Amino acid sequence: MDATNSPYKIIFFDNDGTLNVNRSTWELLHKHFGTWEPQGREMQEILLRDRTPYDEYSRQITRMWKGIPKERFMEVFRQLPFREGAVELVRELNKRGFILAVLSSGFTLWRDLWHDREKIDWPHYVANEIIFDENGICTGEIDVHVTDNVEGMDKGTWVERIATEEGIDPQKCVFVGDGWGDVPGFKKCGLAIAIDPNMDEVVEAADVVLEGGEIRKVLKMVESTR
């Protein structure tokens, strides 16, 4: 079955913890740059406990990385594998005519890796963009596009925006994610699939919960008729 015959037309993915197995590229970058202890760790603990405004959190951290070359960022991304089966799933969904999108509160640098490593270009890839100057040096600034605390930037709003752009009812969309930032996207789509969720609220919001090794099952689910 291809997208023409499926009840679903757009497949949205989270990136960190979904398409790859690492839940926080922020943490990996901290450790790579030597900014994890104690400040980076404490900031992440507060974020998870108190739900620090994500745009504020992002800007605080990026200021700590001012002056670091882009190549050092890419060293971290290149070391991380995609989740087993994820690349094959994306290729097959694309081949069958589904519209694919990533909504991530991580970084647009992952989009570059998808292009460079897998030769895959996403029709829609919305994430946060670390700013580098003309010499490829981090300016300490970040353009925040996806966050849960700024009106118009949560994943649910992005689902609606992209679905409208494509002329598709959000109920004909699927969201695949793993964390609490994905819940607004879950609530807007006709099918919500959680991959290895580690929070009750994510489990409760999902229609289907899969173990990480089962991501290939997404293909069968989007082929199913309702």
N, C-alpha and C positions, 0 to 999 in steps of 0.2 A: 504494500500500500504506500502511495506517495501522499504529499500534502493535499493534492486535489481531492482525495477521497477521505482524508482524515477530518475529524471534527475540530482539530487544532491546526493553527496556521503559524503562530509565532512561538518559539521556544526561548524563554529567557533563562539565563544562567547567572548565578553568582560565580565569582572566580575563586577567591581564597577559601579553602576548605571544601570546595565543590568540584571545580575543574582541576584543581591541584589538591594535594592532601594537607597542605599547611594552612592553618586557620588564620595566621597573622603574619603577613610579610613585613609589617611594621616591626614586629619583634625580631625577626631575622635580620633586618637592616640594623636595628639597634645593636645587636650582638656583633655584627660584622664591623660596625663603626666604633664599637667600644662605648656606646652611650646607654647601654641597657641597665647597668648597675651604678647607682641605685635608682636614678631618676626615671629612666625609661620603664623599668619594671613597675615602679610605684604609680606612674601615670596610667599604665595599662590596667593595673589592679583597680584604680579609682574609676576608670572608664567602665569596666565591667560591673563594678559594684554599684556605682552611683549614676551610671549612664551620663557621664560627662558629655556636654554638647560636642558632637563629633567634629564639627567644623573648627571649634576652638582647639580640641585635642590635636587635630591634624596640623594646624598652624603652629602650635607650640612645639611639636616634634620637629617639623621641617626646619624651623629656625635653628635647631640644634645641629642640623646637617649642612648648614651654610658652608660653602667652600669645598665641598666634596665633589670630585669629578663624576660625571654620569657613568663612566666606565666602571667605577667601583660599585655603583648601584647594580649595573647589569651583571657583574660578577656573581651577585647573590641570586638574581633571577635565573641565570643560566644553570646554576647548581640544582634547581628545584625541578623535579619531574612533574609532568601532568599526572593526574590520577589515572591508574590503570583502566583502560577502556574509554577514557574521556575523548581522546583525539579521534579514535575510530567512530565513536558515537557522533561527534560533531561532523565528521566527514560524511557519514551516512545520512544524517539529517539534512545536510546541505545538498547532497546528491538527490534526495527525494523531494526537494523543493520547499522545505520549511524555511521560514524567515528566522534567522538566528540573531540573538542579542545577548550581550553581557552587561549586567548592571552591577558594578562593584564599588565598594567604598575603599578599595585598595587603589592601585595605580594604573595609569595608562601604559606604563612600561611593560606590563603583561601583554598588551596588544602588540607591541613591537616584537615580543618573543614569539607569540603565535605566528606572526608573519615570517620572522627570520628562521625559526626552527621548523615550523610545520607548513609554511607557505599557505596559511589560512588567514584570510581577511574577513573580519566580521562586518556584516551590513550595519550593525549598531553596536558600538562599544562605548559605554559611558562609565567613566571612572574619574579619579582625581589625578591631576597633572602636576607633578613636581616641576618647577620652573628652573631651567638651566640657561645660562647666558650663552653668548655666541661662541664661547670657548668650551662649552659643555660643562660648566661649573655650576653647582647648585647655588641659587641665589638666596636660599632660605625661605622661599615663598612657595605656595601651592595654590592652584586653582581648584577649589572644592566644587564638585558637580553632583556628588552622591553622598547624602548624609541623612540621618533620621530626624534631625532637629530643626531644619530650615525648610520653611514652606516652599514647595515646588521642587525639592531635591531628594525626597524619600523615594524608595524604589516603587512604591505604589503609584506615585505621580508619574514616574518615568514609564511605567507600564502603560498607563493611560495615554501619555504623550506619544509614545512610539506606536501604539495600537491605532491611535487616531491618524497619525501620519501615514500608516500603511492601509488605513481604511478597514480595519478589522475590529470586531467586537472583542473586548478583553476576555469575555467568557470563552473565546476561541484561542486563548493563550495558555501556555504552561509556564510555571516558574519552578526552577530547580535550584535549591539553596540549602544552607545548613545552619544559619545563625539568626539572631533576633533582628538584625537589620533587614533580613529577607521577608519577615512577616508581613509588612505592608504590601509587598509584591505578591505574596501568597494570597492575600485577601482580595486582590483585584482580578486574579486569573481563574479560569475555569478548572484548572488542575494544578495543585500545589504538591510538589515532591520534595521531601527533605532527605538529604544525604548525610548519614552519620550525625544527626543533630545532638547537641549536648545540653540543650535547655528545654525544659518542659513546655514553655510557651511556643517553641518552634514545633515540637511534636503535636501540640494541640491545634496549631494552625494548619498543619499539613493534611492533605487527603491521603497521602501515601508516604511511608517511611521506608527508606532503603538503607541497607548496609553499604559501606563505601565500595566494596567490590561488585555491587549490583548496579552500577550506574548504566550499564548497557541495557538494563530493563526499561529505561526511559523510552527507547525506541518502540518497544511493544506497546507501552502505555499510550503513546501518542497515536499509534495506529488503531487502537481500540475504538469501536463505536460506542456511543453512550446509549 
